[in-house]
Amino acid sequence: MQPLVSIITPMYNSEDFISESINSVLNQTYSNWELWLIDDGSSDKTINIVNQIISKDSRIKLLQNKQNSGAAISRNKGIKASTGDYISFLDADDLWLPTKLKQQVEILNSQKTDVVFSSYKQIDEAGESLNILVEALPNLTYIKLLKSNYIGNLTGMYNAKVLGKITSPNLRKRQDWLIWLNAIKTSGKPAIGILEPLALYRVRENSMSANKFNLIKYNYWVYKKGLGYSSITSTLKMMIFLNEHIFIKSKQNKSI
C-alpha cells in the first residue's frame, strides 16, 4: 500500500482562496492523503466553505483554535494530529500542481533522502502569473540551508516515519525554515530538490515578507530564538544570510 501523506493547512479568514487551495489537493494524481485544515479563529465564511467540502470527502478534516494563535501553533496542531507516513504543507492561499504529491512520494520511497522539495511559480492575488520561477537546488545540505531558506514551504515534504513529527518554535514568522533545518539535520542526508515547478505561491500585497525590515528582524529571530545562538553569533549569521539572500539565492529567481 502506498504511504499516507498528511497535508497541513493553517487558515485565517481565507474565504477568497481556500476552495481553490483544497481543489488543488483534490486534483492530485496521488490519492492516498489526508488534509488537516486548522482554522485560527476566522471571522469570515472560511468555516462555512470548508464544511461544505468536508461533507463530500472524508480525507479532509477540520481543527479549530479557540482563539487566534498564529501560524506556528496552528501548523503544530495539525502535525500532532496527523497520521501520515509523510508530512507536507500547503498554506490556505497557495496551490499545488497535479503531480506534486506523486513525484515527491516516489523520491521519498526511494530512501535516497528524507526531505524533498521543488521549484515553484509565483502568482498574484488574482491567480495570474507573475512570470517568476523560483528554482529549487538539486541537493540542499544543512549548512547551505542555514545560510538562507531555500525551501518554499508549500513545496516541502518530509518522512515522518523516519524523522518523527517535526514541529516548530512559536515564532511569528519563518517558523517553517526551522522545520526544514531540523528535518535535514535529523536526517543527516541532503534534501533533494525537484527542478520542475510543482506549486504556485500567491504573492499577497502588504505581506510581512514584502517588508525589508521584517525580513531582517524575523530571520534574526530564527538564529537567536529558534536555534539558540548568542546575540553576537546571530548577528554574524545574519550578515551571512543577507549576503546569501541578496547575491546568491536571488539567482534562483528566473523570469519565464
Order of alpha helices (4+ residues) and beta strands (2+ residues): beta-alpha-beta-alpha-beta-alpha-beta-beta-alpha-beta-beta-beta-alpha-beta-alpha-alpha-beta-alpha-alpha-beta
